[in-house]
Amino acid sequence: MACERDYLLMMLERPGGHITQTAEILGITRESLWKKASFGGGKGGMAGKGV
């Protein structure tokens, strides 16, 4: 979902891009955040977007 990724990107900007801190703020695990945001560069992922 593009909306969810946009929200995650916005949240990542708050603690300076720190995945662990963002996950804590969102109340999810770091792994869940990683999967939801598709950092691995898969289809629709955020790899290479400056995060």
C-alpha positions in Angstrom: 0.0 0.0 0.0 1.4 3.3 -1.0 -0.4 5.1 1.8 1.2 2.9 4.4 4.7 3.3 2.9 4.2 7.1 2.8 3.3 7.1 6.5 6.3 4.9 7.3 8.6 7.3 5.4 7.2 10.2 7.3 7.6 8.4 10.6 11.2 7.5 9.7 12.1 11.1 9.2 11.2 12.0 12.8 14.0 10.1 14.6 16.4 10.8 11.8 15.8 7.6 9.9 16.5 5.2 12.7 14.5 2.0 12.0 14.6 0.7 15.6 13.5 4.0 17.1 10.7 4.4 14.5 9.5 0.8 15.2 9.4 1.6 19.0 7.4 4.8 18.3 4.9 2.8 16.1 4.7 0.0 18.7 5.9 -2.7 16.2 9.0 -4.7 15.9 11.9 -3.6 13.8 11.4 -6.7 11.6 7.7 -5.8 11.1 8.7 -2.3 10.0 11.3 -3.7 7.7 8.8 -6.0 6.1 6.0 -3.4 5.8 8.3 -0.9 4.2 9.9 -3.5 1.9 13.4 -2.1 2.5 14.8 -5.1 0.7 14.2 -3.4 -2.6 11.4 -5.8 -3.8 8.5 -4.5 -5.9 7.4 -1.2 -4.4 10.2 -1.2 -1.8 12.0 1.8 -0.5 15.5 0.8 -1.3 17.4 3.7 -2.8 15.0 6.3 -1.6 17.4 7.9 0.9 16.2 6.1 3.9 
